[in-house]
């Protein structure tokens, strides 16, 4: 049995995108390729997850949880 590659190269991904005719599956594959997010993060996206920031689009993902403020930020706040 042939060993599967550890990762896909650009020609492989472009071939997958060309083979997928269903627009939803193409979008999922394209988002995963361009952003590097996991399938669970793609499936959790909603329209509210997409934020236009003036430079592009920001996707909020599961890993982006509120973090503890740094000491310098706490010192500046009232």
Secondary structure, DSSP 8 states (H G I E B T S, - for coil): -----SS--HHHHHHHHHH--SHHHHHHHHHHHHH---HHHHHT--GGGEEE-SSSEEE--TT-------HHHHHH--
